[in-house]
Amino acid sequence: MKPALRDRLVMPILLPLGILAVIAAVLFGFSRILLSLTPTAATVTAIVVAIGVVVTASVAAGRKQVRLSTIGAMLGVTAGVAMLAGGVALAVVGGSEEEPGGGGEKPVVTLAAANIAFEPTSLTVPAGEAFTLRFHNEDANTQHNVQIFDDPKFAGTPLFSGALVTGVRQTDYEVDPLEAGAYFFHCEVHPTMTGKMQAVPSGPGGPGGPGGTGPGGPGGVTVVAQNIAFDTSTIELEPVPTTITFENRDAGVQHDIAIYSDSSLADELFAGELVTGPATVDYAVPALPPGEHYFQCNVHPNMNGSVVVSDTGGYAVPALPPGEHYFQCNVHPNMNGSVVVSDTGGGGGPPPEPTGPS
């Protein structure tokens, strides 16, 4: 290389720019490693790398003449130390964390944070038993957590306070049993991120129990979206108001469930809110007419199938005079109760509902 070219271009311009580019690349790669570690592991790894940089720089500075090859070797050693320390930390510390879905038989409730907001903002959790709150922080380089209160104003000491999580990262919070009732949650760092939580008994009448409307109970179903596909092509429902628990497992992807009379999409029977995965939401679906209908994801119409609503029959009850009446099973007269017909001052109206056994 000619001395003039080296003195005018390489040394004053190209060399500093090259060094800055290498430093930026190393810092970016190293930051990805630190963000994927726990705070303690990230601190230890950063200290080890800093010591390696100081030692390498001291060795280079102790030479009588610092050549270009010496600078390159120093940068290479620094990058090697950073990658080696980060890799060891990932293998030793990062691998020790509980993998999603691993171990334990606690109920799992999924919650995500994206764009400084919770998704969904309404959760149903089991009452009277501990559960796992699987929290996905999808906001890169942003800290979030979950705190649970029994006060809608979030006053006093939280019933549960999860550790801060720097995104993008997932963690499992282990929440102690909550009594049945309404609760509220928010992010300690961003108090405007709020949501409601309902603790419901998992026994009879509760989610998933006999007679309930949650997953697994009569009238309730669970549908999962994963890899841009539903896990079922047929949803079977009773002709009553129903809960469809929809779980979107596609991270950063929006899905929904919309139900139509047929594939022409001319008559919309139900439209669920868009859900950005990973997240779970309960859709409250009104009573649908018996027969076969069509459902799809409006974001990805190739995700579709049939909704089959059974025809359970029923009694056509004529208009009854206002007042209290009596009903029973003629085969088992001990099965009886009262029918109260209100006096609304007008004719017609829906059939009266029984008040229950007497």
Secondary structure as a PSIPRED ss2 file (coil, helix, strand):
# PSIPRED VFORMAT (PSIPRED V4.0)

   1 M C   1.000  0.000  0.000
   2 K C   1.000  0.000  0.000
   3 P H   0.000  1.000  0.000
   4 A H   0.000  1.000  0.000
   5 L H   0.000  1.000  0.000
   6 R H   0.000  1.000  0.000
   7 D H   0.000  1.000  0.000
   8 R H   0.000  1.000  0.000
   9 L H   0.000  1.000  0.000
  10 V H   0.000  1.000  0.000
  11 M H   0.000  1.000  0.000
  12 P H   0.000  1.000  0.000
  13 I H   0.000  1.000  0.000
  14 L H   0.000  1.000  0.000
  15 L H   0.000  1.000  0.000
  16 P H   0.000  1.000  0.000
  17 L H   0.000  1.000  0.000
  18 G H   0.000  1.000  0.000
  19 I H   0.000  1.000  0.000
  20 L H   0.000  1.000  0.000
  21 A H   0.000  1.000  0.000
  22 V H   0.000  1.000  0.000
  23 I H   0.000  1.000  0.000
  24 A H   0.000  1.000  0.000
  25 A H   0.000  1.000  0.000
  26 V H   0.000  1.000  0.000
  27 L H   0.000  1.000  0.000
  28 F H   0.000  1.000  0.000
  29 G H   0.000  1.000  0.000
  30 F H   0.000  1.000  0.000
  31 S H   0.000  1.000  0.000
  32 R H   0.000  1.000  0.000
  33 I H   0.000  1.000  0.000
  34 L H   0.000  1.000  0.000
  35 L H   0.000  1.000  0.000
  36 S C   1.000  0.000  0.000
  37 L C   1.000  0.000  0.000
  38 T C   1.000  0.000  0.000
  39 P H   0.000  1.000  0.000
  40 T H   0.000  1.000  0.000
  41 A H   0.000  1.000  0.000
  42 A H   0.000  1.000  0.000
  43 T H   0.000  1.000  0.000
  44 V H   0.000  1.000  0.000
  45 T H   0.000  1.000  0.000
  46 A H   0.000  1.000  0.000
  47 I H   0.000  1.000  0.000
  48 V H   0.000  1.000  0.000
  49 V H   0.000  1.000  0.000
  50 A H   0.000  1.000  0.000
  51 I H   0.000  1.000  0.000
  52 G H   0.000  1.000  0.000
  53 V H   0.000  1.000  0.000
  54 V H   0.000  1.000  0.000
  55 V H   0.000  1.000  0.000
  56 T H   0.000  1.000  0.000
  57 A H   0.000  1.000  0.000
  58 S H   0.000  1.000  0.000
  59 V H   0.000  1.000  0.000
  60 A H   0.000  1.000  0.000
  61 A H   0.000  1.000  0.000
  62 G C   1.000  0.000  0.000
  63 R C   1.000  0.000  0.000
  64 K C   1.000  0.000  0.000
  65 Q C   1.000  0.000  0.000
  66 V C   1.000  0.000  0.000
  67 R C   1.000  0.000  0.000
  68 L H   0.000  1.000  0.000
  69 S H   0.000  1.000  0.000
  70 T H   0.000  1.000  0.000
  71 I H   0.000  1.000  0.000
  72 G H   0.000  1.000  0.000
  73 A H   0.000  1.000  0.000
  74 M H   0.000  1.000  0.000
  75 L H   0.000  1.000  0.000
  76 G H   0.000  1.000  0.000
  77 V H   0.000  1.000  0.000
  78 T H   0.000  1.000  0.000
  79 A H   0.000  1.000  0.000
  80 G H   0.000  1.000  0.000
  81 V H   0.000  1.000  0.000
  82 A H   0.000  1.000  0.000
  83 M H   0.000  1.000  0.000
  84 L H   0.000  1.000  0.000
  85 A H   0.000  1.000  0.000
  86 G H   0.000  1.000  0.000
  87 G H   0.000  1.000  0.000
  88 V H   0.000  1.000  0.000
  89 A H   0.000  1.000  0.000
  90 L H   0.000  1.000  0.000
  91 A H   0.000  1.000  0.000
  92 V H   0.000  1.000  0.000
  93 V C   1.000  0.000  0.000
  94 G H   0.000  1.000  0.000
  95 G H   0.000  1.000  0.000
  96 S H   0.000  1.000  0.000
  97 E C   1.000  0.000  0.000
  98 E C   1.000  0.000  0.000
  99 E C   1.000  0.000  0.000
 100 P C   1.000  0.000  0.000
 101 G C   1.000  0.000  0.000
 102 G C   1.000  0.000  0.000
 103 G C   1.000  0.000  0.000
 104 G C   1.000  0.000  0.000
 105 E C   1.000  0.000  0.000
 106 K C   1.000  0.000  0.000
 107 P C   1.000  0.000  0.000
 108 V E   0.000  0.000  1.000
 109 V E   0.000  0.000  1.000
 110 T E   0.000  0.000  1.000
 111 L E   0.000  0.000  1.000
 112 A E   0.000  0.000  1.000
 113 A E   0.000  0.000  1.000
 114 A C   1.000  0.000  0.000
 115 N C   1.000  0.000  0.000
 116 I C   1.000  0.000  0.000
 117 A C   1.000  0.000  0.000
 118 F E   0.000  0.000  1.000
 119 E E   0.000  0.000  1.000
 120 P C   1.000  0.000  0.000
 121 T C   1.000  0.000  0.000
 122 S E   0.000  0.000  1.000
 123 L E   0.000  0.000  1.000
 124 T E   0.000  0.000  1.000
 125 V E   0.000  0.000  1.000
 126 P E   0.000  0.000  1.000
 127 A C   1.000  0.000  0.000
 128 G C   1.000  0.000  0.000
 129 E C   1.000  0.000  0.000
 130 A C   1.000  0.000  0.000
 131 F E   0.000  0.000  1.000
 132 T E   0.000  0.000  1.000
 133 L E   0.000  0.000  1.000
 134 R E   0.000  0.000  1.000
 135 F E   0.000  0.000  1.000
 136 H E   0.000  0.000  1.000
 137 N E   0.000  0.000  1.000
 138 E C   1.000  0.000  0.000
 139 D C   1.000  0.000  0.000
 140 A E   0.000  0.000  1.000
 141 N C   1.000  0.000  0.000
 142 T C   1.000  0.000  0.000
 143 Q E   0.000  0.000  1.000
 144 H E   0.000  0.000  1.000
 145 N C   1.000  0.000  0.000
 146 V C   1.000  0.000  0.000
 147 Q E   0.000  0.000  1.000
 148 I E   0.000  0.000  1.000
 149 F E   0.000  0.000  1.000
 150 D C   1.000  0.000  0.000
 151 D C   1.000  0.000  0.000
 152 P C   1.000  0.000  0.000
 153 K C   1.000  0.000  0.000
 154 F C   1.000  0.000  0.000
 155 A C   1.000  0.000  0.000
 156 G C   1.000  0.000  0.000
 157 T C   1.000  0.000  0.000
 158 P C   1.000  0.000  0.000
 159 L C   1.000  0.000  0.000
 160 F E   0.000  0.000  1.000
 161 S E   0.000  0.000  1.000
 162 G C   1.000  0.000  0.000
 163 A C   1.000  0.000  0.000
 164 L C   1.000  0.000  0.000
 165 V E   0.000  0.000  1.000
 166 T E   0.000  0.000  1.000
 167 G E   0.000  0.000  1.000
 168 V C   1.000  0.000  0.000
 169 R E   0.000  0.000  1.000
 170 Q E   0.000  0.000  1.000
 171 T E   0.000  0.000  1.000
 172 D E   0.000  0.000  1.000
 173 Y E   0.000  0.000  1.000
 174 E E   0.000  0.000  1.000
 175 V E   0.000  0.000  1.000
 176 D C   1.000  0.000  0.000
 177 P C   1.000  0.000  0.000
 178 L C   1.000  0.000  0.000
 179 E C   1.000  0.000  0.000
 180 A C   1.000  0.000  0.000
 181 G E   0.000  0.000  1.000
 182 A E   0.000  0.000  1.000
 183 Y E   0.000  0.000  1.000
 184 F E   0.000  0.000  1.000
 185 F E   0.000  0.000  1.000
 186 H E   0.000  0.000  1.000
 187 C C   1.000  0.000  0.000
 188 E C   1.000  0.000  0.000
 189 V C   1.000  0.000  0.000
 190 H C   1.000  0.000  0.000
 191 P C   1.000  0.000  0.000
 192 T C   1.000  0.000  0.000
 193 M C   1.000  0.000  0.000
 194 T E   0.000  0.000  1.000
 195 G E   0.000  0.000  1.000
 196 K E   0.000  0.000  1.000
 197 M E   0.000  0.000  1.000
 198 Q E   0.000  0.000  1.000
 199 A E   0.000  0.000  1.000
 200 V E   0.000  0.000  1.000
 201 P C   1.000  0.000  0.000
 202 S C   1.000  0.000  0.000
 203 G C   1.000  0.000  0.000
 204 P C   1.000  0.000  0.000
 205 G C   1.000  0.000  0.000
 206 G C   1.000  0.000  0.000
 207 P C   1.000  0.000  0.000
 208 G C   1.000  0.000  0.000
 209 G C   1.000  0.000  0.000
 210 P C   1.000  0.000  0.000
 211 G C   1.000  0.000  0.000
 212 G C   1.000  0.000  0.000
 213 T C   1.000  0.000  0.000
 214 G C   1.000  0.000  0.000
 215 P C   1.000  0.000  0.000
 216 G C   1.000  0.000  0.000
 217 G C   1.000  0.000  0.000
 218 P C   1.000  0.000  0.000
 219 G C   1.000  0.000  0.000
 220 G E   0.000  0.000  1.000
 221 V E   0.000  0.000  1.000
 222 T E   0.000  0.000  1.000
 223 V E   0.000  0.000  1.000
 224 V E   0.000  0.000  1.000
 225 A E   0.000  0.000  1.000
 226 Q C   1.000  0.000  0.000
 227 N C   1.000  0.000  0.000
 228 I C   1.000  0.000  0.000
 229 A C   1.000  0.000  0.000
 230 F E   0.000  0.000  1.000
 231 D C   1.000  0.000  0.000
 232 T C   1.000  0.000  0.000
 233 S C   1.000  0.000  0.000
 234 T E   0.000  0.000  1.000
 235 I E   0.000  0.000  1.000
 236 E E   0.000  0.000  1.000
 237 L E   0.000  0.000  1.000
 238 E C   1.000  0.000  0.000
 239 P C   1.000  0.000  0.000
 240 V C   1.000  0.000  0.000
 241 P C   1.000  0.000  0.000
 242 T E   0.000  0.000  1.000
 243 T E   0.000  0.000  1.000
 244 I E   0.000  0.000  1.000
 245 T E   0.000  0.000  1.000
 246 F E   0.000  0.000  1.000
 247 E E   0.000  0.000  1.000
 248 N E   0.000  0.000  1.000
 249 R C   1.000  0.000  0.000
 250 D C   1.000  0.000  0.000
 251 A E   0.000  0.000  1.000
 252 G C   1.000  0.000  0.000
 253 V C   1.000  0.000  0.000
 254 Q E   0.000  0.000  1.000
 255 H E   0.000  0.000  1.000
 256 D C   1.000  0.000  0.000
 257 I C   1.000  0.000  0.000
 258 A E   0.000  0.000  1.000
 259 I E   0.000  0.000  1.000
 260 Y E   0.000  0.000  1.000
 261 S C   1.000  0.000  0.000
 262 D C   1.000  0.000  0.000
 263 S C   1.000  0.000  0.000
 264 S C   1.000  0.000  0.000
 265 L C   1.000  0.000  0.000
 266 A C   1.000  0.000  0.000
 267 D C   1.000  0.000  0.000
 268 E E   0.000  0.000  1.000
 269 L E   0.000  0.000  1.000
 270 F E   0.000  0.000  1.000
 271 A E   0.000  0.000  1.000
 272 G C   1.000  0.000  0.000
 273 E C   1.000  0.000  0.000
 274 L C   1.000  0.000  0.000
 275 V E   0.000  0.000  1.000
 276 T E   0.000  0.000  1.000
 277 G E   0.000  0.000  1.000
 278 P C   1.000  0.000  0.000
 279 A E   0.000  0.000  1.000
 280 T E   0.000  0.000  1.000
 281 V E   0.000  0.000  1.000
 282 D E   0.000  0.000  1.000
 283 Y E   0.000  0.000  1.000
 284 A E   0.000  0.000  1.000
 285 V E   0.000  0.000  1.000
 286 P C   1.000  0.000  0.000
 287 A C   1.000  0.000  0.000
 288 L C   1.000  0.000  0.000
 289 P C   1.000  0.000  0.000
 290 P C   1.000  0.000  0.000
 291 G E   0.000  0.000  1.000
 292 E E   0.000  0.000  1.000
 293 H E   0.000  0.000  1.000
 294 Y E   0.000  0.000  1.000
 295 F E   0.000  0.000  1.000
 296 Q E   0.000  0.000  1.000
 297 C C   1.000  0.000  0.000
 298 N C   1.000  0.000  0.000
 299 V C   1.000  0.000  0.000
 300 H C   1.000  0.000  0.000
 301 P C   1.000  0.000  0.000
 302 N C   1.000  0.000  0.000
 303 M C   1.000  0.000  0.000
 304 N E   0.000  0.000  1.000
 305 G E   0.000  0.000  1.000
 306 S E   0.000  0.000  1.000
 307 V E   0.000  0.000  1.000
 308 V E   0.000  0.000  1.000
 309 V E   0.000  0.000  1.000
 310 S C   1.000  0.000  0.000
 311 D C   1.000  0.000  0.000
 312 T C   1.000  0.000  0.000
 313 G C   1.000  0.000  0.000
 314 G C   1.000  0.000  0.000
 315 Y C   1.000  0.000  0.000
 316 A C   1.000  0.000  0.000
 317 V C   1.000  0.000  0.000
 318 P C   1.000  0.000  0.000
 319 A C   1.000  0.000  0.000
 320 L C   1.000  0.000  0.000
 321 P C   1.000  0.000  0.000
 322 P C   1.000  0.000  0.000
 323 G E   0.000  0.000  1.000
 324 E E   0.000  0.000  1.000
 325 H E   0.000  0.000  1.000
 326 Y E   0.000  0.000  1.000
 327 F E   0.000  0.000  1.000
 328 Q E   0.000  0.000  1.000
 329 C C   1.000  0.000  0.000
 330 N C   1.000  0.000  0.000
 331 V C   1.000  0.000  0.000
 332 H C   1.000  0.000  0.000
 333 P C   1.000  0.000  0.000
 334 N C   1.000  0.000  0.000
 335 M C   1.000  0.000  0.000
 336 N E   0.000  0.000  1.000
 337 G E   0.000  0.000  1.000
 338 S E   0.000  0.000  1.000
 339 V E   0.000  0.000  1.000
 340 V E   0.000  0.000  1.000
 341 V E   0.000  0.000  1.000
 342 S C   1.000  0.000  0.000
 343 D C   1.000  0.000  0.000
 344 T C   1.000  0.000  0.000
 345 G C   1.000  0.000  0.000
 346 G C   1.000  0.000  0.000
 347 G C   1.000  0.000  0.000
 348 G C   1.000  0.000  0.000
 349 G C   1.000  0.000  0.000
 350 P C   1.000  0.000  0.000
 351 P C   1.000  0.000  0.000
 352 P C   1.000  0.000  0.000
 353 E C   1.000  0.000  0.000
 354 P E   0.000  0.000  1.000
 355 T E   0.000  0.000  1.000
 356 G E   0.000  0.000  1.000
 357 P E   0.000  0.000  1.000
 358 S C   1.000  0.000  0.000
